[in-house]
Every structure is written in C-alpha cells, then in structure tokens.
Amino acid sequence: MDDQAVNGDVTYEAQWQAGNVTINFNANSGVFTDSTSVKSYTQDYNTSVALNHIPAPKKTGYNFLGWAETSVAASPITGTSVTFSDITTSGGKTYYAVWEIASYTVTLNPNGGTLTTTQITDIAYNTAVSTGTGTVAEPAAPAGYTFDCWVEADNPSNTYTTDELEAYVVTADKT
C-alpha cells in the first residue's frame, strides 16, 4: 500500500485466494497402471473431482468396487465426485480402493457323454474348484467308451482326474 493521506472514511475489502488441498487415492494393496500405489491430486479449495476421472487400480484376483474413506470399508462411497471443501487446507484426505474377491466358473463339457452339472460357479479366486457351487463328477460315457480324464480346453496337455479337478485352484474362468 502506498503512503497516501486519507482524507475521509475509507473501506477496505478483504481479498481471498483459494487454498490448495491435496486428495490421495490409495490403491489399498492394488496398483495403478504406472505401478504406483497412490495417486495424488492438488486442487483449489471448494472444487470437485469426478471419481470416474480417477484411474481404477488393479489387484490380482479382485474386482475394484470404488473408493472409501477407510482402508477396511466393505462398500464404496456413493456419488460421482469428491468436493475439496470437505478437506481442510492443512491436511488433505486419502480415499482407499474397495475390493471384492473375484468369483469364477469352471465349465465341464461332457464331450458326447452326459453330465448332470456342467458348471461349477462361485469359486473364489485362489481356491479349489470343490469350494464352488456344484460338483465335479465323471460324465456318463457314450456307448463303447469309458471316461479317461478331464482335459483343459485351451491347453489339452493339461489333464486331470475328477479328484484332481476338484482340488484344482482357480485363478480365472476355465473350460
């Protein structure tokens, strides 16, 4: 302010500058495509960021459900954006990825035989086929044949007895 003589009443108005706030998105045991586990965004106070603009992290064997305010939340926050007015300018805030274990299906093709159950469903990632809904059984063979083994459709060199297939640990849908 320049040195000026005041010759009457004067009013001064405060001028404000929005503070910067930081919001962190923690992949919570997952990773983003650039192999980092945290994405940080700094924006002016009282602005918003659309949650669909935040890249979804990946975690082997899990499905990404969204973001939560704690690392142990079972369900994500609702809404499509996060407003930076909810965050103090001094601290910042962290949101955490919410994960759900992936569920897989094993499809059994009796290949000319007959089978009561052709799909074992709801097999959690990294668990045995026997933990799913359904049962692995030997198919009834067509006339003139006996059951030999189960063969993985996309890799015929992988063969399994019925017991071995029930014990097989699933990490993806299988046929």
Secondary structure, 3 states (H helix, E strand, C coil): CCCCCCCCCCCCCCCCCCCEEEEEEECCCCECCCCCCEEEEEEECCCEEEHHHCCCCECCCEEEEEEECCCCCCCCCCCCEEEHHHCCCCCCEEEEEEEEECEEEEECCCCCCECCCCEEEEEECCEEHHHCECCCCCCECCCCCCCCCEEECCEEEEEECHHHHHHCEECCCEC
